[in-house]
Amino acid sequence: MSTLAEKKCAPCEGGVPALDRNAAQVLMQQLEPRWKLADDTRRLKAEFSFRNYSRTLAFVNAAAYVAVQEDHHPDISFGYDYCTISWWTHAVDGLSENDFICAARVDRLADGK
């Protein structure tokens, strides 16, 4: 079995249900504790802290690169020494495995792996 970070996002055009709370909680176990279920389990959200703006911006650009490579795009907000990332699958108006794959890849960036 591959880890989430080793998987690729599958195209999602809708027509399938979003993950329910139980399925989301099972996948949460494969992510760093920084990730939280938000908006009644419709989003996956994490906050990151950095030493300065340069490190924050480098992380944001690396996370954006992950999003472009997977064609799965989060909301990202950031300031001088922080970044917040929120994943969800627009086509299902909730969470899909794609959100957890991308979160796991961002975890690797944050942990320097």
Order of alpha helices (4+ residues) and beta strands (2+ residues): alpha-beta-beta-alpha-beta-beta-alpha
